[in-house]
Amino acid sequence: MGFRPLHDRVVVKRIEAEQKTAGGIIIPDSAKEKPQQGEVVSVGPGARNEKGELVALDVKAGDLVLFGKWSGTEVKIDGQDLLIMKESDILGVLETSANAQKAA
């Protein structure tokens, strides 16, 4: 990708929601809400604290994250629909089975 976020900004690719309900009803595109879950594609170097020191971000490329419904700015880069947001707009990192095994 030809884009590098600055400071404490993060580039996120939305993860598409299910196309069907649990009962098997297909949801049309016009009725779907935008997913609030995504994969981190790229992160900036971090923000500076009061002392001028660089503070690294807690998220990294490949993390699955949850973010607020109206978070970020939608952009299209290299034909992909992406979101650029500050790390503070991210609510949390989803623990996948692979991440949980690494932590143990």
C-alpha positions in Angstrom: 0.0 0.0 0.0 1.3 3.4 -0.9 0.2 5.2 2.3 1.8 5.7 5.7 -0.3 7.2 8.5 1.3 9.9 10.7 1.5 10.2 14.4 -1.1 8.2 16.3 -3.3 7.5 13.3 -4.4 4.0 12.2 -5.6 2.6 8.9 -8.4 0.0 9.3 -10.2 -2.2 6.7 -13.7 -3.0 7.7 -14.7 -6.6 8.1 -17.9 -7.3 6.3 -20.9 -8.4 8.3 -22.9 -11.5 7.6 -25.3 -11.4 4.6 -27.9 -13.6 6.3 -29.7 -13.5 9.7 -29.6 -16.6 12.0 -33.0 -17.6 10.5 -31.6 -17.6 7.0 -33.1 -14.3 5.8 -30.9 -12.4 3.4 -30.3 -8.8 4.3 -30.2 -6.4 1.4 -27.3 -3.9 1.1 -29.6 -0.9 1.8 -30.7 -2.3 5.1 -27.2 -3.3 6.4 -25.4 -1.2 8.9 -21.7 -0.6 8.4 -19.6 -3.0 10.5 -17.9 -1.6 13.6 -15.2 -4.2 13.4 -12.0 -4.2 11.2 -8.5 -5.3 10.7 -5.6 -2.8 11.3 -3.7 -2.4 8.0 -1.1 0.1 9.0 -0.2 2.3 12.0 1.7 5.5 12.5 4.9 5.8 14.6 3.0 7.1 17.7 2.3 10.4 19.4 4.6 12.6 21.5 4.0 13.0 25.2 4.6 16.3 27.2 8.3 15.6 27.4 8.5 15.3 23.6 9.2 11.5 23.7 7.6 9.2 21.1 5.0 6.9 22.6 4.4 3.8 20.5 0.8 2.7 19.7 -0.8 -0.3 21.4 -2.3 -1.7 18.2 -0.3 -3.2 15.3 -1.0 -4.3 11.7 -3.1 -7.4 11.7 -5.0 -6.8 14.9 -8.8 -7.2 14.8 -10.4 -4.1 16.5 -13.8 -2.7 17.4 -14.4 1.0 16.8 -17.2 3.5 17.2 -20.0 3.7 14.7 -19.0 7.2 13.5 -15.2 6.8 13.9 -12.7 7.6 11.3 -12.6 9.1 7.9 -13.5 6.9 4.9 -11.0 6.9 2.1 -10.3 4.9 -1.0 -6.6 3.9 -1.4 -5.4 1.5 -4.2 -9.1 0.6 -4.9 -9.7 -0.4 -1.2 -12.3 1.2 1.0 -10.4 2.0 4.3 -10.8 4.1 7.4 -8.2 6.4 8.9 -8.7 7.1 12.6 -6.8 8.0 15.7 -5.9 5.2 18.0 -8.1 6.7 20.7 -11.2 6.0 18.4 -10.5 2.3 18.8 -12.5 0.7 21.6 -10.5 -2.5 21.9 -8.7 -5.4 20.3 -10.6 -8.6 19.7 -8.8 -11.7 21.1 -8.6 -14.4 18.4 -7.7 -18.0 19.3 -4.2 -17.4 17.8 -3.7 -14.2 19.9 -5.0 -16.0 23.1 -2.5 -18.8 22.6 0.4 -16.3 22.2 -0.6 -14.6 25.5 -0.7 -17.8 27.4 
